Amino acid sequence: MTGTVVNQAISIAPCVLDERCEALRREVREFIADELKGYSALAKAKNWSESDPDFSRKLGAKGWIGMTWPREYGGAARSSLERYVVMEELLAAGAPVGAHWTADRQSGPLLMRYAPALARRIVPSIVKGDAYFCIGMSEPDSGSDLASIRTRAEKVDGGWVINGTKLWTTGAQHAGYMIALVRTSGTSADRHTGLSQVLVDMKSPGITVQPIRNVVGDADFNTVIFDGVKVADECVIGQPGDGWMQVTSELAFERSGPERYLSNTQLVLEMLAVADEGDARHKVEVGRLVADYAVLRQMSLGVAGMLSRKEDAGLAAALVKDQGAVLEQRIPEVAHALFADAAHAADSSFRQVCDYATQASVSYSLRGGTREILRGIIARGLGMR
Ligand SMILES: Cc1cc2nc3c(=O)[nH]c(=O)nc-3n(C[C@H](O)[C@H](O)[C@H](O)COP(=O)(O)OP(=O)(O)OC[C@H]3O[C@@H](n4cnc5c(N)ncnc54)[C@H](O)[C@@H]3O)c2cc1C
């Protein structure tokens, strides 16, 4: 280190939820308790990886999708803190929110901001829990280095023709639409210049979706191949060439939600169920996890508060996502350290959830931006690189 004074800081102001939010929380809890009767512990452990269109439609009918969006798009014009409460209750309870999650979190806001005509056509269906989206950013050889993507859209009369391959596309098998990042001019050497986001109807001729089986045996993500897929001019989101600027602001939404630390809650509940109150080690270790949860929740809620005040939350969101993944990956480690010796039958909920969480957690520091990339963003934000 040189003697340079670093004056940047990450500041997350505390956020307090008002009575309106807490009343909504009670309503959501009541609804979920009823809806999730009969769900297995393993199904709950999968929370936002699990898609259930019927459940999404029920949430839509309650007004809990697109909650903050303007009424002209079918939204409920509620506050982002009310939305936060609904999200954390759904996730903590292990509700199957995967079908509509991406559309609610980022695709709807993207369309309303940069493509109002498309938004007027599609967003009301998102709000009803009928329209699902997937995100086509990553490609073979382009993940962290997203600017190197090679999928191209060539201009033709009345629209664009897309050729290329997207990789790790979560939910492409269920989604009606993809927001694809494509190159509309120049070459990979031009990096951030010449990239655009395009709305693709997943039923278009020329699209092949190939499932990829992950380590737990599920096929959440896919390879998506575009072979001469035609999209209309109006499907370019914003202006051609604005894709990079749009993607970076979209990633702040993608990284800031409570799903970045509430994926393994079911395992904490399972640990509490099998822990021995008289065992000091159980108390200390599980207590530490719960304390860390409390800190992360305050940070995540603080980020929600920043977003509600329209402040730039990109750096704080990167910090919460990174620290959320650290905690989530520690939870199965603690479960093994404390309870590995105890006899838990293979079909016990503790064993099933623990096995699932152990394997699934590996991906938590990859999806939505890897640990190293997030820490690079944080270091840059703090003026350290
Ligand atoms: C469960 C899951 C769901 C996903 N869903 C989607 C989706 O829906 N849509 C989508 O577009 N993508 C999705 N992804 C892809 C995800 O965004 C990428 O996996 C991620 O961005 C990393 O890219 P990569 O896999 O190509 O790894 P690489 O970028 O090749 O990284 C490999 C390793 O090198 C490190 N590394 C790379 N560059 C640097 C650097 N400059 N400095 C330091 N270290 C570096 C990384 O941190 C990582 O540890 C998903 C991934 C997972 C695991």
The ligand as an SDF file (V2000), in Angstrom:
LIG
                    3D

 53 58  0  0  0  0  0  0  0  0999 V2000
  -27.0520  -21.9750  -11.3260 C   0  0  0  0  0  0  0  0  0  0  0  0
  -26.6370  -21.0370  -12.4150 C   0  0  0  0  0  0  0  0  0  0  0  0
  -27.5990  -20.3670  -13.1440 C   0  0  0  0  0  0  0  0  0  0  0  0
  -27.2260  -19.5080  -14.1750 C   0  0  0  0  0  0  0  0  0  0  0  0
  -28.2090  -18.8830  -14.9060 N   0  0  0  0  0  0  0  0  0  0  0  0
  -27.8570  -18.0640  -15.9230 C   0  0  0  0  0  0  0  0  0  0  0  0
  -28.8560  -17.4420  -16.7350 C   0  0  0  0  0  0  0  0  0  0  0  0
  -30.0600  -17.6280  -16.5270 O   0  0  0  0  0  0  0  0  0  0  0  0
  -28.4650  -16.6600  -17.7680 N   0  0  0  0  0  0  0  0  0  0  0  0
  -27.1560  -16.4210  -18.0470 C   0  0  0  0  0  0  0  0  0  0  0  0
  -26.8680  -15.6660  -18.9760 O   0  0  0  0  0  0  0  0  0  0  0  0
  -26.1780  -17.0000  -17.2990 N   0  0  0  0  0  0  0  0  0  0  0  0
  -26.4950  -17.8190  -16.2640 C   0  0  0  0  0  0  0  0  0  0  0  0
  -25.5160  -18.4260  -15.5050 N   0  0  0  0  0  0  0  0  0  0  0  0
  -24.1360  -18.2500  -15.8940 C   0  0  0  0  0  0  0  0  0  0  0  0
  -23.3080  -17.3770  -14.9320 C   0  0  0  0  0  0  0  0  0  0  0  0
  -23.6510  -16.0220  -15.0800 O   0  0  0  0  0  0  0  0  0  0  0  0
  -21.8430  -17.6620  -15.2790 C   0  0  0  0  0  0  0  0  0  0  0  0
  -21.5760  -18.9970  -14.9070 O   0  0  0  0  0  0  0  0  0  0  0  0
  -20.9160  -16.7430  -14.5630 C   0  0  0  0  0  0  0  0  0  0  0  0
  -21.0490  -15.4240  -15.0340 O   0  0  0  0  0  0  0  0  0  0  0  0
  -19.4520  -17.1960  -14.7360 C   0  0  0  0  0  0  0  0  0  0  0  0
  -19.1470  -17.4000  -16.0760 O   0  0  0  0  0  0  0  0  0  0  0  0
  -18.4430  -18.7490  -16.5670 P   0  0  0  0  0  0  0  0  0  0  0  0
  -19.2610  -19.8980  -16.0920 O   0  0  0  0  0  0  0  0  0  0  0  0
  -18.1800  -18.6280  -18.0240 O   0  0  0  0  0  0  0  0  0  0  0  0
  -17.0710  -18.8200  -15.7680 O   0  0  0  0  0  0  0  0  0  0  0  0
  -15.7240  -17.9730  -16.0670 P   0  0  0  0  0  0  0  0  0  0  0  0
  -16.0680  -16.5570  -16.3780 O   0  0  0  0  0  0  0  0  0  0  0  0
  -14.9520  -18.7560  -17.0770 O   0  0  0  0  0  0  0  0  0  0  0  0
  -15.0340  -18.0460  -14.6830 O   0  0  0  0  0  0  0  0  0  0  0  0
  -14.3350  -19.2060  -14.1950 C   0  0  0  0  0  0  0  0  0  0  0  0
  -13.6000  -18.8130  -12.9420 C   0  0  0  0  0  0  0  0  0  0  0  0
  -12.6240  -17.8010  -13.2380 O   0  0  0  0  0  0  0  0  0  0  0  0
  -12.8240  -16.6660  -12.4180 C   0  0  0  0  0  0  0  0  0  0  0  0
  -12.5640  -15.4460  -13.1750 N   0  0  0  0  0  0  0  0  0  0  0  0
  -13.0210  -15.1500  -14.4220 C   0  0  0  0  0  0  0  0  0  0  0  0
  -12.6040  -13.9200  -14.7850 N   0  0  0  0  0  0  0  0  0  0  0  0
  -11.8840  -13.4220  -13.7450 C   0  0  0  0  0  0  0  0  0  0  0  0
  -11.2100  -12.1930  -13.5000 C   0  0  0  0  0  0  0  0  0  0  0  0
  -11.1970  -11.2260  -14.4090 N   0  0  0  0  0  0  0  0  0  0  0  0
  -10.5870  -12.0350  -12.3180 N   0  0  0  0  0  0  0  0  0  0  0  0
  -10.6030  -13.0180  -11.3680 C   0  0  0  0  0  0  0  0  0  0  0  0
  -11.2220  -14.2140  -11.5440 N   0  0  0  0  0  0  0  0  0  0  0  0
  -11.8710  -14.4140  -12.7060 C   0  0  0  0  0  0  0  0  0  0  0  0
  -14.2900  -16.7170  -12.0220 C   0  0  0  0  0  0  0  0  0  0  0  0
  -14.5350  -15.9920  -10.8260 O   0  0  0  0  0  0  0  0  0  0  0  0
  -14.5250  -18.1980  -11.8650 C   0  0  0  0  0  0  0  0  0  0  0  0
  -14.1070  -18.6290  -10.5920 O   0  0  0  0  0  0  0  0  0  0  0  0
  -25.8550  -19.2990  -14.4730 C   0  0  0  0  0  0  0  0  0  0  0  0
  -24.8750  -19.9680  -13.7260 C   0  0  0  0  0  0  0  0  0  0  0  0
  -25.2520  -20.8250  -12.7250 C   0  0  0  0  0  0  0  0  0  0  0  0
  -24.1770  -21.5360  -11.9430 C   0  0  0  0  0  0  0  0  0  0  0  0
  1  2  1  0
  2  3  1  0
  2 52  2  0
  3  4  2  0
  4  5  1  0
  4 50  1  0
  5  6  2  0
  6  7  1  0
  6 13  1  0
  7  8  2  0
  7  9  1  0
  9 10  1  0
 10 11  2  0
 10 12  1  0
 12 13  2  0
 13 14  1  0
 14 15  1  0
 14 50  1  0
 15 16  1  0
 16 17  1  0
 16 18  1  0
 18 19  1  0
 18 20  1  0
 20 21  1  0
 20 22  1  0
 22 23  1  0
 23 24  1  0
 24 25  2  0
 24 26  1  0
 24 27  1  0
 27 28  1  0
 28 29  2  0
 28 30  1  0
 28 31  1  0
 31 32  1  0
 32 33  1  0
 33 34  1  0
 33 48  1  0
 34 35  1  0
 35 36  1  0
 35 46  1  0
 36 37  1  0
 36 45  1  0
 37 38  2  0
 38 39  1  0
 39 40  1  0
 39 45  2  0
 40 41  1  0
 40 42  2  0
 42 43  1  0
 43 44  2  0
 44 45  1  0
 46 47  1  0
 46 48  1  0
 48 49  1  0
 50 51  2  0
 51 52  1  0
 52 53  1  0
M  END
$$$$
